[in-house]
Amino acid sequence: MDNLTHSLVGALLGQAGLKRKTGLAMPALIIGANLPDVDAACFFWLDGVEHLGFRRGITHGPPALVLLPLILAGLLYGFDRWQAKRGKRPEGRLPVSFKWLFLLSFLGCLTHPALDWLNVYGIRLLEPFSSQWFYSDTLFIIDVWLWALMGFAVWFSVRKEKRGGEWMKPARIAMAVALGYIGVNWVNTQMVVLHDPSLDDPILSPKPFVSWEREAIQDNRDGSFSIDGKAVGDAGLWRNCDWASLRRSNKQIEAFLFWSRAPFAERQPDNSVILRDARYYDQRARDRFSVALPDVRCLPLTQK
């Protein structure tokens, strides 16, 4: 999911009462909820789409989900002591407990892969022990309804707190509603498959703004895909290319095909080839999730 959603989850946990456990609890929860995305630093050393084969992997796996919270707790604890030595520690801050900082950072980190698993992009939950991708096809990567629900709940809870009212209850209710919303969307995905027996292990991509609707992506088993019944991809082109050799010789292709869940090849008017993923074939995303192969000259079967 996007980082605003991750941040709102951390803030909601804090407003549900966890921020009273220790000083600096809110930074532990909010930063912790975003911490696995430190892998975004790969943009500084990887080219093109190589980041697709790196992200949502090693920093989202079990060892990192223990190590990263430990580092964050240590930094926050050290920051509190540094402020105290300089006489700049806020008077209203609760005493800081390293144990609680670690536990809250750990909890925040755990929410991150749980949310990332919800969309069609996927996550490698078991890195470095396994590079298998996991998907649940439950929510679009940016869900405006979750934004609205959690954003309002955090604002309302903080407002109630400042006025001396019951501030934890609104956050807890919002958490329950959010979990129910996610559950309903998961069931909705399962029902699409049950009600359409013609679909064979499809990718069911939730649509933005209308989270109850699904875009059905069907693998035609010939190198092409159907998106809501519309075929995309050149099946002959896919079958005639030696993709194994191309993967070994081109890091961009290797990273793309390692990440891609629905890869297909598309010939361009200038006879070049573009690798795309059927999950991101709309005009807004297709160029960001593709690899141009100007030197590949695989011929379709009809031209052999």
ZADO-1210 file (C-alpha; in nm, 4 decimals, padded with zeros to 6 digits):
<atoms>
<atom x="00.0000" y="00.0000" z="00.0000" code="MET" pos="1"/>
<atom x="00.1016" y="00.3656" z="-00.0252" code="ASP" pos="2"/>
<atom x="00.2914" y="00.5322" z="00.2571" code="ASN" pos="3"/>
<atom x="00.0022" y="00.7556" z="00.3631" code="LEU" pos="4"/>
<atom x="-00.2027" y="00.4435" z="00.4385" code="THR" pos="5"/>
<atom x="00.0869" y="00.2913" z="00.6333" code="HIS" pos="6"/>
<atom x="00.1296" y="00.6146" z="00.8303" code="SER" pos="7"/>
<atom x="-00.2406" y="00.6392" z="00.9126" code="LEU" pos="8"/>
<atom x="-00.2406" y="00.2812" z="01.0429" code="VAL" pos="9"/>
<atom x="00.0482" y="00.3657" z="01.2763" code="GLY" pos="10"/>
<atom x="-00.1239" y="00.6837" z="01.3935" code="ALA" pos="11"/>
<atom x="-00.4525" y="00.4994" z="01.4481" code="LEU" pos="12"/>
<atom x="-00.2788" y="00.2390" z="01.6645" code="LEU" pos="13"/>
<atom x="-00.1326" y="00.5187" z="01.8721" code="GLY" pos="14"/>
<atom x="-00.4654" y="00.6957" z="01.9123" code="GLN" pos="15"/>
<atom x="-00.6237" y="00.3641" z="02.0114" code="ALA" pos="16"/>
<atom x="-00.4215" y="00.3926" z="02.3327" code="GLY" pos="17"/>
<atom x="-00.0787" y="00.2514" z="02.2525" code="LEU" pos="18"/>
<atom x="00.0843" y="00.5934" z="02.2571" code="LYS" pos="19"/>
<atom x="00.0402" y="00.5969" z="02.6365" code="ARG" pos="20"/>
<atom x="00.2811" y="00.3049" z="02.6767" code="LYS" pos="21"/>
<atom x="00.5991" y="00.5103" z="02.6468" code="THR" pos="22"/>
<atom x="00.7365" y="00.8424" z="02.5370" code="GLY" pos="23"/>
<atom x="00.7982" y="00.8642" z="02.1601" code="LEU" pos="24"/>
<atom x="00.5417" y="00.5901" z="02.1015" code="ALA" pos="25"/>
<atom x="00.3809" y="00.7709" z="01.8062" code="MET" pos="26"/>
<atom x="00.7084" y="00.8060" z="01.6132" code="PRO" pos="27"/>
<atom x="00.7799" y="00.4382" z="01.6840" code="ALA" pos="28"/>
<atom x="00.4410" y="00.3341" z="01.5448" code="LEU" pos="29"/>
<atom x="00.4279" y="00.5669" z="01.2437" code="ILE" pos="30"/>
<atom x="00.7913" y="00.5310" z="01.1372" code="ILE" pos="31"/>
<atom x="00.7788" y="00.1583" z="01.2108" code="GLY" pos="32"/>
<atom x="00.4726" y="00.1218" z="00.9869" code="ALA" pos="33"/>
<atom x="00.6778" y="00.2682" z="00.6986" code="ASN" pos="34"/>
<atom x="01.0180" y="00.1253" z="00.7866" code="LEU" pos="35"/>
<atom x="01.0231" y="-00.1767" z="00.5493" code="PRO" pos="36"/>
<atom x="01.0093" y="00.0726" z="00.2628" code="ASP" pos="37"/>
<atom x="01.3719" y="00.1692" z="00.3308" code="VAL" pos="38"/>
<atom x="01.4325" y="-00.0511" z="00.0270" code="ASP" pos="39"/>
<atom x="01.3236" y="00.2515" z="-00.1800" code="ALA" pos="40"/>
<atom x="01.6854" y="00.3645" z="-00.1425" code="ALA" pos="41"/>
<atom x="01.7609" y="00.1164" z="-00.4224" code="CYS" pos="42"/>
<atom x="01.6593" y="00.3881" z="-00.6702" code="PHE" pos="43"/>
<atom x="02.0002" y="00.5454" z="-00.6012" code="PHE" pos="44"/>
<atom x="02.1975" y="00.2479" z="-00.7359" code="TRP" pos="45"/>
<atom x="01.9622" y="00.0491" z="-00.9611" code="LEU" pos="46"/>
<atom x="01.8762" y="00.1471" z="-01.3166" code="ASP" pos="47"/>
<atom x="01.5470" y="00.1354" z="-01.5030" code="GLY" pos="48"/>
<atom x="01.3077" y="-00.1291" z="-01.3736" code="VAL" pos="49"/>
<atom x="01.5714" y="-00.3185" z="-01.1754" code="GLU" pos="50"/>
<atom x="01.4036" y="-00.1873" z="-00.8607" code="HIS" pos="51"/>
<atom x="01.1043" y="-00.4121" z="-00.9373" code="LEU" pos="52"/>
<atom x="01.3147" y="-00.7179" z="-00.8618" code="GLY" pos="53"/>
<atom x="01.4491" y="-00.5719" z="-00.5389" code="PHE" pos="54"/>
<atom x="01.1623" y="-00.3962" z="-00.3631" code="ARG" pos="55"/>
<atom x="00.9106" y="-00.5650" z="-00.1323" code="ARG" pos="56"/>
<atom x="01.1656" y="-00.8330" z="-00.0583" code="GLY" pos="57"/>
<atom x="01.4525" y="-00.8458" z="00.1890" code="ILE" pos="58"/>
<atom x="01.3323" y="-00.5522" z="00.4034" code="THR" pos="59"/>
<atom x="00.9829" y="-00.7057" z="00.4231" code="HIS" pos="60"/>
<atom x="01.0968" y="-01.0527" z="00.5355" code="GLY" pos="61"/>
<atom x="01.1128" y="-01.2045" z="00.8877" code="PRO" pos="62"/>
<atom x="01.4740" y="-01.1092" z="00.9821" code="PRO" pos="63"/>
<atom x="01.4243" y="-00.7460" z="00.8776" code="ALA" pos="64"/>
<atom x="01.0963" y="-00.7212" z="01.0675" code="LEU" pos="65"/>
<atom x="01.2944" y="-00.7898" z="01.3859" code="VAL" pos="66"/>
<atom x="01.6154" y="-00.6025" z="01.3040" code="LEU" pos="67"/>
<atom x="01.4575" y="-00.2820" z="01.1700" code="LEU" pos="68"/>
<atom x="01.2399" y="-00.2223" z="01.4809" code="PRO" pos="69"/>
<atom x="01.5443" y="-00.2846" z="01.6984" code="LEU" pos="70"/>
<atom x="01.7387" y="-00.0161" z="01.5112" code="ILE" pos="71"/>
<atom x="01.4455" y="00.2273" z="01.5238" code="LEU" pos="72"/>
<atom x="01.3939" y="00.1714" z="01.8984" code="ALA" pos="73"/>
<atom x="01.7640" y="00.2314" z="01.9591" code="GLY" pos="74"/>
<atom x="01.7602" y="00.5555" z="01.7612" code="LEU" pos="75"/>
<atom x="01.4505" y="00.6871" z="01.9369" code="LEU" pos="76"/>
<atom x="01.5849" y="00.5921" z="02.2770" code="TYR" pos="77"/>
<atom x="01.9173" y="00.7598" z="02.1973" code="GLY" pos="78"/>
<atom x="01.7359" y="01.0703" z="02.0695" code="PHE" pos="79"/>
<atom x="01.5454" y="01.1000" z="02.3976" code="ASP" pos="80"/>
<atom x="01.8638" y="01.0753" z="02.6014" code="ARG" pos="81"/>
<atom x="02.0403" y="01.3241" z="02.3730" code="TRP" pos="82"/>
<atom x="01.7586" y="01.5751" z="02.4227" code="GLN" pos="83"/>
<atom x="01.7700" y="01.5202" z="02.7984" code="ALA" pos="84"/>
<atom x="02.1448" y="01.5881" z="02.8115" code="LYS" pos="85"/>
<atom x="02.0987" y="01.9115" z="02.6189" code="ARG" pos="86"/>
<atom x="01.8115" y="02.0188" z="02.8404" code="GLY" pos="87"/>
<atom x="01.5686" y="02.0192" z="02.5473" code="LYS" pos="88"/>
<atom x="01.3553" y="01.7187" z="02.6383" code="ARG" pos="89"/>
<atom x="00.9850" y="01.8199" z="02.6321" code="PRO" pos="90"/>
<atom x="00.8428" y="01.8305" z="02.9843" code="GLU" pos="91"/>
<atom x="00.5200" y="01.6618" z="02.8831" code="GLY" pos="92"/>
<atom x="00.6842" y="01.3564" z="02.7261" code="ARG" pos="93"/>
<atom x="00.6259" y="01.0283" z="02.9075" code="LEU" pos="94"/>
<atom x="00.9252" y="00.8320" z="03.0384" code="PRO" pos="95"/>
<atom x="01.0844" y="00.6360" z="02.7552" code="VAL" pos="96"/>
<atom x="01.0990" y="00.2577" z="02.7766" code="SER" pos="97"/>
<atom x="01.3282" y="00.0803" z="02.5308" code="PHE" pos="98"/>
<atom x="01.1219" y="-00.2375" z="02.5645" code="LYS" pos="99"/>
<atom x="00.8010" y="-00.0603" z="02.4648" code="TRP" pos="100"/>
<atom x="00.9743" y="00.1331" z="02.1876" code="LEU" pos="101"/>
<atom x="01.0884" y="-00.1970" z="02.0381" code="PHE" pos="102"/>
<atom x="00.7479" y="-00.3636" z="02.0778" code="LEU" pos="103"/>
<atom x="00.5628" y="-00.0714" z="01.9190" code="LEU" pos="104"/>
<atom x="00.8177" y="-00.0409" z="01.6374" code="SER" pos="105"/>
<atom x="00.7806" y="-00.4154" z="01.5806" code="PHE" pos="106"/>
<atom x="00.4015" y="-00.3893" z="01.5745" code="LEU" pos="107"/>
<atom x="00.4191" y="-00.1010" z="01.3281" code="GLY" pos="108"/>
<atom x="00.6540" y="-00.3006" z="01.1047" code="CYS" pos="109"/>
<atom x="00.4235" y="-00.6024" z="01.1118" code="LEU" pos="110"/>
<atom x="00.1338" y="-00.3969" z="00.9767" code="THR" pos="111"/>
<atom x="00.3405" y="-00.3083" z="00.6704" code="HIS" pos="112"/>
<atom x="00.3681" y="-00.6513" z="00.4991" code="PRO" pos="113"/>
<atom x="00.0107" y="-00.7282" z="00.6038" code="ALA" pos="114"/>
<atom x="-00.1101" y="-00.4268" z="00.4047" code="LEU" pos="115"/>
<atom x="00.1267" y="-00.4842" z="00.1121" code="ASP" pos="116"/>
<atom x="-00.0076" y="-00.8381" z="00.0761" code="TRP" pos="117"/>
<atom x="-00.3543" y="-00.6984" z="00.0056" code="LEU" pos="118"/>
<atom x="-00.2927" y="-00.5778" z="-00.3525" code="ASN" pos="119"/>
<atom x="-00.1970" y="-00.7310" z="-00.6862" code="VAL" pos="120"/>
<atom x="00.1596" y="-00.5929" z="-00.6754" code="TYR" pos="121"/>
<atom x="00.2556" y="-00.8585" z="-00.4231" code="GLY" pos="122"/>
<atom x="00.5205" y="-00.9094" z="-00.1592" code="ILE" pos="123"/>
<atom x="00.7937" y="-01.1636" z="-00.0871" code="ARG" pos="124"/>
<atom x="00.6968" y="-01.2390" z="00.2724" code="LEU" pos="125"/>
<atom x="00.9650" y="-01.5033" z="00.3337" code="LEU" pos="126"/>
<atom x="01.2823" y="-01.3324" z="00.2086" code="GLU" pos="127"/>
<atom x="01.5644" y="-01.4283" z="00.2352" code="PRO" pos="128"/>
<atom x="01.4445" y="-01.7863" z="00.2892" code="PHE" pos="129"/>
<atom x="01.2189" y="-01.7908" z="-00.0174" code="SER" pos="130"/>
<atom x="01.1620" y="-01.5499" z="-00.3063" code="SER" pos="131"/>
<atom x="00.8015" y="-01.6566" z="-00.3617" code="GLN" pos="132"/>
<atom x="00.5585" y="-01.3703" z="-00.4249" code="TRP" pos="133"/>
<atom x="00.2302" y="-01.3565" z="-00.2323" code="PHE" pos="134"/>
<atom x="-00.0860" y="-01.1707" z="-00.3409" code="TYR" pos="135"/>
<atom x="-00.4430" y="-01.1429" z="-00.2148" code="SER" pos="136"/>
<atom x="-00.6051" y="-00.9170" z="-00.4817" code="ASP" pos="137"/>
<atom x="-00.8083" y="-00.7440" z="-00.2111" code="THR" pos="138"/>
<atom x="-00.7433" y="-00.3684" z="-00.2357" code="LEU" pos="139"/>
<atom x="-00.6090" y="-00.1225" z="-00.4905" code="PHE" pos="140"/>
<atom x="-00.2629" y="00.0024" z="-00.3916" code="ILE" pos="141"/>
<atom x="-00.4167" y="00.3407" z="-00.3008" code="ILE" pos="142"/>
<atom x="-00.7568" y="00.3124" z="-00.1344" code="ASP" pos="143"/>
<atom x="-00.9204" y="00.6529" z="-00.0902" code="VAL" pos="144"/>
<atom x="-01.1930" y="00.5061" z="00.1325" code="TRP" pos="145"/>
<atom x="-00.9339" y="00.3831" z="00.3818" code="LEU" pos="146"/>
<atom x="-00.7695" y="00.7252" z="00.3639" code="TRP" pos="147"/>
<atom x="-01.0987" y="00.8938" z="00.4460" code="ALA" pos="148"/>
<atom x="-01.1913" y="00.6535" z="00.7254" code="LEU" pos="149"/>
<atom x="-00.8562" y="00.6464" z="00.9023" code="MET" pos="150"/>
<atom x="-00.7729" y="01.0104" z="00.8382" code="GLY" pos="151"/>
<atom x="-01.1023" y="01.1280" z="00.9872" code="PHE" pos="152"/>
<atom x="-01.0691" y="00.8900" z="01.2823" code="ALA" pos="153"/>
<atom x="-00.7187" y="01.0123" z="01.3693" code="VAL" pos="154"/>
<atom x="-00.8277" y="01.3778" z="01.3424" code="TRP" pos="155"/>
<atom x="-01.1432" y="01.3191" z="01.5487" code="PHE" pos="156"/>
<atom x="-00.9532" y="01.1216" z="01.8134" code="SER" pos="157"/>
<atom x="-00.6873" y="01.3929" z="01.8514" code="VAL" pos="158"/>
<atom x="-00.9591" y="01.6571" z="01.8702" code="ARG" pos="159"/>
<atom x="-01.1411" y="01.4652" z="02.1440" code="LYS" pos="160"/>
<atom x="-00.8139" y="01.4183" z="02.3330" code="GLU" pos="161"/>
<atom x="-00.7385" y="01.7898" z="02.3318" code="LYS" pos="162"/>
<atom x="-01.0853" y="01.8593" z="02.4707" code="ARG" pos="163"/>
<atom x="-01.0508" y="01.5999" z="02.7463" code="GLY" pos="164"/>
<atom x="-01.3011" y="01.3559" z="02.5982" code="GLY" pos="165"/>
<atom x="-01.2921" y="00.9822" z="02.5298" code="GLU" pos="166"/>
<atom x="-01.0316" y="00.9796" z="02.2525" code="TRP" pos="167"/>
<atom x="-00.9368" y="00.6124" z="02.2262" code="MET" pos="168"/>
<atom x="-01.2815" y="00.4807" z="02.1372" code="LYS" pos="169"/>
<atom x="-01.3106" y="00.6568" z="01.7956" code="PRO" pos="170"/>
<atom x="-00.9748" y="00.5126" z="01.6890" code="ALA" pos="171"/>
<atom x="-01.0699" y="00.1635" z="01.8025" code="ARG" pos="172"/>
<atom x="-01.4019" y="00.1809" z="01.6195" code="ILE" pos="173"/>
<atom x="-01.2254" y="00.2983" z="01.3029" code="ALA" pos="174"/>
<atom x="-00.9803" y="00.0077" z="01.3297" code="MET" pos="175"/>
<atom x="-01.2693" y="-00.2383" z="01.3528" code="ALA" pos="176"/>
<atom x="-01.4476" y="-00.0766" z="01.0573" code="VAL" pos="177"/>
<atom x="-01.1257" y="-00.0785" z="00.8503" code="ALA" pos="178"/>
<atom x="-01.0710" y="-00.4487" z="00.9219" code="LEU" pos="179"/>
<atom x="-01.4335" y="-00.5169" z="00.8271" code="GLY" pos="180"/>
<atom x="-01.3915" y="-00.3192" z="00.5045" code="TYR" pos="181"/>
<atom x="-01.0814" y="-00.5185" z="00.4148" code="ILE" pos="182"/>
<atom x="-01.2581" y="-00.8440" z="00.4974" code="GLY" pos="183"/>
<atom x="-01.5572" y="-00.7570" z="00.2783" code="VAL" pos="184"/>
<atom x="-01.3247" y="-00.6766" z="-00.0124" code="ASN" pos="185"/>
<atom x="-01.1394" y="-01.0066" z="00.0334" code="TRP" pos="186"/>
<atom x="-01.4694" y="-01.1954" z="00.0263" code="VAL" pos="187"/>
<atom x="-01.5708" y="-00.9952" z="-00.2800" code="ASN" pos="188"/>
<atom x="-01.2621" y="-01.1186" z="-00.4650" code="THR" pos="189"/>
<atom x="-01.3394" y="-01.4794" z="-00.3751" code="GLN" pos="190"/>
<atom x="-01.7021" y="-01.4405" z="-00.4866" code="MET" pos="191"/>
<atom x="-01.5994" y="-01.3179" z="-00.8323" code="VAL" pos="192"/>
<atom x="-01.4237" y="-01.6495" z="-00.8962" code="VAL" pos="193"/>
<atom x="-01.7145" y="-01.8524" z="-00.7580" code="LEU" pos="194"/>
<atom x="-01.9717" y="-01.6714" z="-00.9733" code="HIS" pos="195"/>
<atom x="-01.7704" y="-01.6967" z="-01.2974" code="ASP" pos="196"/>
<atom x="-01.6547" y="-02.0568" z="-01.3533" code="PRO" pos="197"/>
<atom x="-01.5034" y="-01.9567" z="-01.6889" code="SER" pos="198"/>
<atom x="-01.2197" y="-01.7835" z="-01.5029" code="LEU" pos="199"/>
<atom x="-00.9176" y="-02.0097" z="-01.4526" code="ASP" pos="200"/>
<atom x="-00.6954" y="-01.8878" z="-01.1673" code="ASP" pos="201"/>
<atom x="-00.7410" y="-01.5206" z="-01.2650" code="PRO" pos="202"/>
<atom x="-00.5788" y="-01.2073" z="-01.1275" code="ILE" pos="203"/>
<atom x="-00.8614" y="-00.9948" z="-00.9902" code="LEU" pos="204"/>
<atom x="-00.7381" y="-00.6382" z="-00.9706" code="SER" pos="205"/>
<atom x="-00.9498" y="-00.4014" z="-00.7552" code="PRO" pos="206"/>
<atom x="-01.0315" y="-00.0776" z="-00.9339" code="LYS" pos="207"/>
<atom x="-00.9433" y="00.2650" z="-00.7897" code="PRO" pos="208"/>
<atom x="-01.2338" y="00.4563" z="-00.6290" code="PHE" pos="209"/>
<atom x="-01.4721" y="00.1636" z="-00.6877" code="VAL" pos="210"/>
<atom x="-01.3068" y="-00.0962" z="-00.4640" code="SER" pos="211"/>
<atom x="-01.5978" y="-00.3372" z="-00.5019" code="TRP" pos="212"/>
<atom x="-01.5298" y="-00.3823" z="-00.8746" code="GLU" pos="213"/>
<atom x="-01.2626" y="-00.6147" z="-01.0152" code="ARG" pos="214"/>
<atom x="-01.0657" y="-00.6163" z="-01.3385" code="GLU" pos="215"/>
<atom x="-01.0320" y="-00.9824" z="-01.4378" code="ALA" pos="216"/>
<atom x="-00.6940" y="-01.0722" z="-01.5893" code="ILE" pos="217"/>
<atom x="-00.6829" y="-01.4193" z="-01.7415" code="GLN" pos="218"/>
<atom x="-00.3695" y="-01.6013" z="-01.8539" code="ASP" pos="219"/>
<atom x="-00.4445" y="-01.7506" z="-02.1972" code="ASN" pos="220"/>
<atom x="-00.1541" y="-01.9951" z="-02.1507" code="ARG" pos="221"/>
<atom x="00.0008" y="-01.8979" z="-02.4827" code="ASP" pos="222"/>
<atom x="00.1981" y="-01.5856" z="-02.3941" code="GLY" pos="223"/>
<atom x="-00.1017" y="-01.3537" z="-02.4064" code="SER" pos="224"/>
<atom x="-00.3558" y="-01.2353" z="-02.1488" code="PHE" pos="225"/>
<atom x="-00.7171" y="-01.1248" z="-02.1520" code="SER" pos="226"/>
<atom x="-00.8115" y="-00.8148" z="-01.9525" code="ILE" pos="227"/>
<atom x="-01.1869" y="-00.8158" z="-01.8965" code="ASP" pos="228"/>
<atom x="-01.2146" y="-01.0240" z="-02.2127" code="GLY" pos="229"/>
<atom x="-00.9815" y="-00.8105" z="-02.4280" code="LYS" pos="230"/>
<atom x="-00.6687" y="-00.9932" z="-02.5454" code="ALA" pos="231"/>
<atom x="-00.3274" y="-00.8284" z="-02.5090" code="VAL" pos="232"/>
<atom x="00.0142" y="-00.9550" z="-02.6071" code="GLY" pos="233"/>
<atom x="00.1654" y="-01.1306" z="-02.9087" code="ASP" pos="234"/>
<atom x="00.1490" y="-01.5034" z="-02.8349" code="ALA" pos="235"/>
<atom x="00.3733" y="-01.5974" z="-03.1271" code="GLY" pos="236"/>
<atom x="00.6290" y="-01.3378" z="-03.0325" code="LEU" pos="237"/>
<atom x="00.6387" y="-01.4683" z="-02.6773" code="TRP" pos="238"/>
<atom x="00.6847" y="-01.8303" z="-02.7877" code="ARG" pos="239"/>
<atom x="00.9639" y="-01.7539" z="-03.0340" code="ASN" pos="240"/>
<atom x="01.1849" y="-01.5469" z="-02.8055" code="CYS" pos="241"/>
<atom x="01.4514" y="-01.7203" z="-02.5986" code="ASP" pos="242"/>
<atom x="01.3566" y="-01.5410" z="-02.2784" code="TRP" pos="243"/>
<atom x="01.5853" y="-01.7571" z="-02.0649" code="ALA" pos="244"/>
<atom x="01.8908" y="-01.6348" z="-02.2583" code="SER" pos="245"/>
<atom x="01.7627" y="-01.2777" z="-02.2589" code="LEU" pos="246"/>
<atom x="01.7197" y="-01.2894" z="-01.8810" code="ARG" pos="247"/>
<atom x="02.0785" y="-01.4015" z="-01.8357" code="ARG" pos="248"/>
<atom x="02.2148" y="-01.1266" z="-02.0603" code="SER" pos="249"/>
<atom x="01.9972" y="-00.8321" z="-01.9553" code="ASN" pos="250"/>
<atom x="01.9474" y="-00.7206" z="-01.5930" code="LYS" pos="251"/>
<atom x="01.6394" y="-00.5198" z="-01.6866" code="GLN" pos="252"/>
<atom x="01.4660" y="-00.8249" z="-01.8344" code="ILE" pos="253"/>
<atom x="01.5729" y="-01.0452" z="-01.5430" code="GLU" pos="254"/>
<atom x="01.4360" y="-00.8001" z="-01.2849" code="ALA" pos="255"/>
<atom x="01.1125" y="-00.7453" z="-01.4762" code="PHE" pos="256"/>
<atom x="01.0360" y="-01.1139" z="-01.5315" code="LEU" pos="257"/>
<atom x="01.1293" y="-01.1988" z="-01.1714" code="PHE" pos="258"/>
<atom x="00.8735" y="-00.9415" z="-01.0526" code="TRP" pos="259"/>
<atom x="00.6066" y="-00.9787" z="-01.3188" code="SER" pos="260"/>
<atom x="00.2963" y="-01.1816" z="-01.2465" code="ARG" pos="261"/>
<atom x="00.1433" y="-01.1456" z="-01.5927" code="ALA" pos="262"/>
<atom x="00.4236" y="-01.0779" z="-01.8454" code="PRO" pos="263"/>
<atom x="00.3646" y="-01.0487" z="-02.2185" code="PHE" pos="264"/>
<atom x="00.5493" y="-00.9151" z="-02.5212" code="ALA" pos="265"/>
<atom x="00.4149" y="-00.6466" z="-02.7523" code="GLU" pos="266"/>
<atom x="00.5621" y="-00.5574" z="-03.0928" code="ARG" pos="267"/>
<atom x="00.5869" y="-00.1889" z="-03.1767" code="GLN" pos="268"/>
<atom x="00.5479" y="-00.0215" z="-03.5217" code="PRO" pos="269"/>
<atom x="00.9277" y="00.0168" z="-03.5465" code="ASP" pos="270"/>
<atom x="00.9597" y="-00.3632" z="-03.4998" code="ASN" pos="271"/>
<atom x="01.1031" y="-00.3283" z="-03.1492" code="SER" pos="272"/>
<atom x="00.9593" y="-00.5251" z="-02.8570" code="VAL" pos="273"/>
<atom x="00.8213" y="-00.4052" z="-02.5250" code="ILE" pos="274"/>
<atom x="00.7710" y="-00.6281" z="-02.2231" code="LEU" pos="275"/>
<atom x="00.4633" y="-00.5354" z="-02.0203" code="ARG" pos="276"/>
<atom x="00.2618" y="-00.6686" z="-01.7271" code="ASP" pos="277"/>
<atom x="-00.1125" y="-00.7137" z="-01.7714" code="ALA" pos="278"/>
<atom x="-00.1752" y="-00.5842" z="-01.4168" code="ARG" pos="279"/>
<atom x="-00.0499" y="-00.2428" z="-01.5247" code="TYR" pos="280"/>
<atom x="-00.1669" y="-00.2078" z="-01.8815" code="TYR" pos="281"/>
<atom x="-00.3712" y="00.1114" z="-01.8406" code="ASP" pos="282"/>
<atom x="-00.2320" y="00.4373" z="-01.9775" code="GLN" pos="283"/>
<atom x="-00.1314" y="00.5724" z="-01.6358" code="ARG" pos="284"/>
<atom x="00.1014" y="00.2859" z="-01.5438" code="ALA" pos="285"/>
<atom x="00.2015" y="00.0975" z="-01.8588" code="ARG" pos="286"/>
<atom x="00.5192" y="00.2954" z="-01.9304" code="ASP" pos="287"/>
<atom x="00.6412" y="00.2781" z="-01.5695" code="ARG" pos="288"/>
<atom x="00.6018" y="-00.1003" z="-01.5634" code="PHE" pos="289"/>
<atom x="00.7602" y="-00.2015" z="-01.8931" code="SER" pos="290"/>
<atom x="01.0934" y="-00.2789" z="-02.0568" code="VAL" pos="291"/>
<atom x="01.1742" y="-00.1629" z="-02.4089" code="ALA" pos="292"/>
<atom x="01.3849" y="-00.4098" z="-02.6095" code="LEU" pos="293"/>
<atom x="01.4950" y="-00.2289" z="-02.9268" code="PRO" pos="294"/>
<atom x="01.7478" y="-00.4989" z="-03.0243" code="ASP" pos="295"/>
<atom x="01.5206" y="-00.8015" z="-02.9914" code="VAL" pos="296"/>
<atom x="01.4029" y="-00.9331" z="-03.3276" code="ARG" pos="297"/>
<atom x="01.1928" y="-01.2391" z="-03.2450" code="CYS" pos="298"/>
<atom x="00.9493" y="-01.3221" z="-03.5238" code="LEU" pos="299"/>
<atom x="00.5890" y="-01.4347" z="-03.4650" code="PRO" pos="300"/>
<atom x="00.5074" y="-01.7915" z="-03.5709" code="LEU" pos="301"/>
<atom x="00.3085" y="-01.6623" z="-03.8672" code="THR" pos="302"/>
<atom x="00.6248" y="-01.5111" z="-04.0131" code="GLN" pos="303"/>
<atom x="00.8411" y="-01.8227" z="-03.9821" code="LYS" pos="304"/>
</atoms>
